[in-house]
Each structure stands twice: as C-alpha cells, then as structure tokens.
C-alpha cells in the first residue's frame, strides 16, 4: 500500500520551488495552481505577489519560468496574459502516475499523517415514533462522513443518540401495565423490513390508545405521571416494559436501515437514557462552578449574544423547575463521556440546522465547565427536505412522510428506468435487484450532492433520471465500462505512457489524477458533496472520451490497451468513490 501523490501536487511543488529560488523574499508564497482550460494548469499567484513586492507580474512570472529546472513532469511553461503561468504536463508523466495509482488497492489515496479519534453523533431517531426525512439526511450524511474518515485512517466511534428517554415514556409504560397484551404478536418470520413495519404499527397503536386515555382520563394521567420517577430511578418492572418498547423501535429502525442499505450497529446505539445516571452530577458541577444559575426555579446558563425577539436573554435550561432534566443536560453528559472516557479529539454532530442554537449553547456551556477543549466540537448542520411546493416535506394530509413509503417509491421509479434499459431476457428478480441499488442510490446521492446546509426539494423524478447530476448517471457510466470489458476478448487494460494522448484522454486522465486530493479535502472538511461533484465530472469526461476515442476499435493494440486502462481506472474510481457514499455500482443497468 503506497500513497501516490497526484501529479498536480508534484507540479505544484516544482513551481513553488522555482518561485522560492527566483524570489527568495517570497519563499512561502503560494503559486495558486489550478486546472485550467487554457493549459493543463494555470498559476495566477504572481499577480498578488507582484502587488505585494511592487513588481511587474509578467516579469516575476518570467523569472519563475527561468528558475524551473528541467523535469519529467512539466512539458512546457509559459507566461500569458497579465502574468499567469500556463503549464502543460507531459503525457508520459500523467500515465506513469495513473499506472502507479492503479497498482495500489486504495488507488494511492493517502492516510492522514496524524489520525485521531472522532466521535460522530448521527442517525438519532426517536423511540416509539416514525423516522422522517430529517433522520434520513442524518443517516445518509453521517454514514458517508464515517466512511470518508475511516478511509483516511481516523479512528471513528459512532454514536446514535436516539430519543429513548423522557416523560412521554411514563404514559406508554403505564398503558402497557394496564393493557399487558398491547404489544403481543405472533413471532415475525418475515424479513427485516416487514418485521420493522409490523413493530412500528404496534407502536403506533400503543401510542394512539395511550394518548387517547391520557387526554380523556385524569386518573390515568396522574398514574402516567407517577410512572416517570419510577422509570428514572430504575424500578425493575418499569424498566422491563421500557426495554420492550425500545426493542420494538429498534426492530423498526433496523428495517429502515436495511432497506436504506446502511449498517447501523446495535452497540453504537447509545441513546439519551445511557446518560441518565450522570445527569445529577452534571447539574451539580454546573451549579457549583457558577456556570449555571437558578432562575425562576430552573437551572440556566446565560449567553451574552443569545436573546429572544424582545431582548430578554434566552438561557439554556439544564434542569427544569420541577427537577426534570431535558435534552440539554443529556447532551452535556454525553460530551463529558465522549471527551473524558472515549478520549475524542473531535466531536461531530450530524443534526438538522434548526438545532444549531441548541448546539451552540451546549458547546459553549461545556467549554465554560472545562469539559470541552476549544475547537473540538462541531455540528454538521443540514438543511430541510422540502416538498415540490417548497414547504417542509409532508404528505397531502400534512403528516410526516413515512420513510419506508418514500424508499419503496424510489425503488419503484427506479424499476421503471431499469426495465426500460434492460436487455430482453433479464428476469424480474434481476430488475428488482438493480432497481433497489439504483433507487436507494438515487435517494442517497440527491441528499449528498446538495451542499449540506442547503434545503433541497425531494423530487423522485429528477433523482432517478438518467440525465443530469444523479447517481443513475454515474451507475450507468460504470455499467458501460463493465460492458466494454465483457466485449474486450483477449485485450487487457495496460498503460502505455509512451503514447501521445488525445485531448479527451488527457482531460479524463488529469481528472483521474485528482481522485486522492478530492477525497482528502472531502474527508478533512466533512464535505461528501465534493465527492459527488468530482464523480459527476468524471462520468461526464468519461462519456466525452467514449464518444471521441474508440476503445476496442482503436488504431493499434497499444492504444486499445491504453484506453482500456483508462476505462478500468475510471470504473474503479467510480466504484470506490460511490462505495464511500454508500452507493452501489451494479454490473449492468
Ligand atoms: N433525536 C433527535 C431528533 O430526532 C436528534 C438527536 C441529535 N443528537 C444529539 N446529541 N442531540 O431530532
């Protein structure tokens, strides 16, 4: 396993060295090298530098050019316009580099120099409730960030901070005590999805019946309220029923995860309840240190810059006036655990942007209390999923859209696309299998390709389209490559660096060169959408290459082998890139 630096990085280094040699007074200046349409790369750093040194940018650029020693990578360098450097790299260097990349199973993508431990909080649905599109986003984004970080060698600890605690459990448990057969059912033999749906149906029934009683029967309401302290203090019978409800929910969650094709491990589900025993200590410490103060009976933390519309400060409430602990106290206890016990260097929270104020206050409180070092915690906030009407995504009746229905529909639409493309004789089972990978991939891709903080419109028609920036387009590009290989006969993918490259080959090859750099930035900046953008561009360049450069019918065997090599590397990059985003690449579409 060997890291393969990109050719772009090598060229950058060469130009930087030449710049330091030519202008020792600007030794650390960045030449600002970019891919360019005019040449392979363009460096425009000389403009800012000239201003700084009060010189002429064209002259400076000329000096840098002269200071560049002959090397294998740069075929030509010239000064253009007001003082840009236009750089053309050698075909041979491009192909040599790609050949080295292909040798490595990781395609030469570097590990981090200084990996640490990241605890990431994502996919945190609530017990006894349906999952909604917000939970979908958190799951899909979180999963991609986990894969990207692990690929870089970071140690990642996953935490699914599910909503499994709180006063509403008093009502559910009390109802179960009085109606002990409510959750009974014949043993589920079906798959994860059906078992999950059946579990959710039972939970919905339990929720509706207990809510109805709670709202209509004062005596029941009182008994339900009394059940809360019994739960909090760990009364065994109460806890047993609580477990039963949590387990039903987990069955439901796993059904959704199964359909969504993400791995969520039971041991990583550490919900709000897990921090129950630490809450008392958390509030005591906060109160003793003066970080939190009593205000109208509640224990509060105040912030200079957090005020309501009328100018009165909005505090973070860590303990309510009735003594109850809330969402904030739990998050504070979780921080202490993640930093103190799990030894996290970085804490990530993949949570809806609408909770940003909550996290800002929680992080600041934890810092004041000395539990959280500066710059350790970070929310990765995501935008809202909208319906076609531009409002938060709901059913026509104004209810939350059930995730399973949504995913089923995505697979259904994908099946139509797949069926139309499929050759005669493809079985219905095969179509279903492909449709699942296409439909689920489309939902994930749409979610990831929109920049995280932006709201986006959930539009299945667009998501499963073969045209445009969709996973189907990428999967199709992959399948096309695979089909070439099925027809290649004895031809093998072999790089021939001595060959001159056609423009479409160069463009594709130089983009392939950027795979490692893209993954590094995407992982280190927590931006999966940089990967989708990169892969989309790759598929586009591939299709241009495919139109302009015959592969199996190339002029010579060497050229055919060289083009097959580019095909093969393209497929491998598509496959590895999409896999990191949780998206499959079927062999045929
Ligand atoms: N369960 C919450 C919800 O559905 C999300 C939890 C986010 N994580 C956290 N540590 N607060 O909105």
Boltz pocket constraint, residues with backbone or C-beta under 6 A from the ligand:
constraints:
  - pocket:
      binder: B
      contacts: [[A, 121], [A, 124], [A, 125], [A, 126], [A, 161], [A, 162], [A, 163], [A, 327], [A, 331], [A, 349], [A, 350], [A, 351]]
      max_distance: 6.0
